[in-house]
Amino acid sequence: MDTQRSETPAEKMDRNWSELLQELRVTQTGVQILSGFLLTLPFQARFTHLDHTQEALYLVAIGLGTVATGLLVAPVSAHRLLFRHHEKDVLVDAGDALAKAGLVALSLTITTVLALIFSFVVGAVAAVVASVCSLTFFLLAWLALPLALQRKRTKQR
């Protein structure tokens, strides 16, 4: 039993799975909208004005968006396959790893889209600056901050 919550291991796994699903609902919607937007770009009149670098950025962005979508939806598929097999711990661990990988892919997708937009609107130098700023933001907000909070909490115990 978890002494802090008075829950059994099975109850803890159920709670962890529910929390993961809530997080995935938020990210899945965003990444699907972003991927859908990227899929429509080639059908826009100005798409033909992209240079080779911008076309490459677009292809990287659409590839990363597809990977992010796949990773963030994968826990649902895993749940379907493992449903009623009493493998909730395996499911929670796999879902956690897939969600983390999906967030990395999502941050890279957003950074690449930002680079494409800045490259098209302002130029290559601005695209590099925007990309560095974007990656720095994601590293700080999505990695450094949670790790710092975890360390702070561990020291308080």
N, C-alpha and C positions, 0 to 999 in steps of 0.2 A: 504494500500500500504506500502511496505517496503521502507522507505525513503532513505536508503543507496543505494539501487539498483534500485529504481523506478520500482518495479515489484508488480503485484497483488499477493494475496495469492495463486491463482491457478498457476501462473508462478513460484512462490517460490517452491511450491510442485513439479512441473515438474522438476525444476532445482535440487532440493534435490534428487528426484528419479534418475535422470540421473547421478548425482555424486555417489550415492550409487551403481548403476549398474556398473560404471567404477571400483569402488573399489572391487566389487564382482568378476568382470572378472579376476582381478589379483589374488585374493585369491583362487577362484574356480579352476583355472588351477593348481596352486601349490598343493592344498590339493588333487586334483584328481590324480595327478602324484604320490604323496606320498602314497595315498591309493592303487593305482595300484601296486606300488612297494611292499607294504606290502602283498598284495594278492598273489604275486608270491613267496614269501619266503618259504612257506611250500613245494614247489616243487623243492627246491634247495637241493643238496646232503648233505650239512653241517647242514641243519636244524635239522636233527636227533641228532646232537651233543648238542642241547640245554638242559640245566638242567631244573628242574621244575620251578625255579624262572624265568629263561629266557623265558620259555614257557608262564608263566603268564604275563610277561612283553609284550610279543608278542600279546597275546590275548587282553590285555588292550589297546595296541597301535592300533590294528586293530579295536577294538570297538570305541575308541576315533576318529580314522580317519573316520569311518563310520558316527559317530555323527557330526563331523566337516563338512563332505561333505553334509550331510543332512541339517544342519543348514545354510550353505552358499549357497545352491541351493534353499532352501525353499522360499526366496522372489520371485523367478521366478514362482513357483507354486502359491503363493499368488496372484501375478499379473495376472496370467491366470484366477484364480477364481474370482477376483475382477474387471477384465477388463470391461470397459464400465458401471460400477456401480457407478461412481462418488465418489469413496472412496480413492482417492489418498492420503489424509492425513492419513487414517488408514493404507494404504499400506506402506507409508514412515515410519511411527512409527513402524510398525511390522517389516519391512525390517531392520531398524536400530537395533532393539532389537535382531533379528535373526543373523545379521552380527556380533554384539558384542559377542553374545554367541558362534557363530562359530569361532571367533578369539580366544576365551578362549579355546575352544575344540582343535583348531589347535595348540596352544602353548603347551597344555598338550600332544597332539599327538607327536609333535616334541621332547619334553622332554622325553617322554617314549621311543621313537625310539632311541634317543641318549643313554638312560640308557641301553637299550637292546644291542646296538652295543658295548658300552664301557664294559658292563658286559661280553660279548662274547669274545672280543678281549683282554681286559686288566684285568678285574676282578670286583668284587662287589664294592670295595671301590672306584675305579675310576668311576664306574657307578653312585654312590651316588654323588660324587664330580661334575661330568658332569651334572647330573640332577639339582643340586642346582645352579650351574652356569647358566644353561639354563633357569631355572625358574626366576632367578634373572635378567638375561638379558631381558626376555620378560616383566617382571614387570616394569623394568626401561624404556625400549624402547617403549613398547606398552601402558603403563598406566601412569607411573610417569612423563615421558617427556611431553606427551600431556596435562596432568593435570597442570603441571608447566607452560607450554606455555599459557594455558587458564587463569591461575591465573595472570600471568604477563600481559597479554592483558587486563584483567578486571581491574587491578590496574592502567593501563595507561589511561583508559577512564575516 
